[in-house]
Amino acid sequence: MHNYPVKLPLRLDWSEMDLFGHINNVSYFKYVQAARVNYWETIGINSLKEDGIGPMLLSTSCRFQKPLFYPGNIVIESSVTYMKNTSFGISHRILNSDNELAAEAEDVIVMYDFDANEKVLISDALRNKVSELEGKTY
């Protein structure tokens, strides 16, 4: 089984319900965004450094498995699934209050130089930090 080392518990909000009485699908993307930023904070890339380099979301997708309902709590588990030269993927699992899989999401992140407007190589320091957190070499 795949290991998800970064976990983010969240409380579902009444305002996230839709006309059908369950949590709207748009909210799942907000949860994934919160989990993505939480992962970035864990590995230290949540803000631009003096060099103007930081993460940029290239793409995101979500597969809905079960509806979520208010009131309730969820946990989003996150893990880096691959790392290339300039980009890496983060897989997320959204688990409901009964620890059942409600959705799976995939992000592709590119490291970006916002001053030069171009992607850049992932630093060895970042690669090592993710490898240590995930318990495998990238």
Secondary structure, 3 states (H helix, E strand, C coil): CCCCCEEEEEECCHHHECCCCCECHHHHHHHHHHHHHHHHHHHCCCCCCCCCEEEEEEEEEEEECCCCCCCCEEEEEEEEEEECCCEEEEEEEEECCCCCEEEEEEEEEEEEECCCCEECCCCHHHHHHHHHHHCCCC
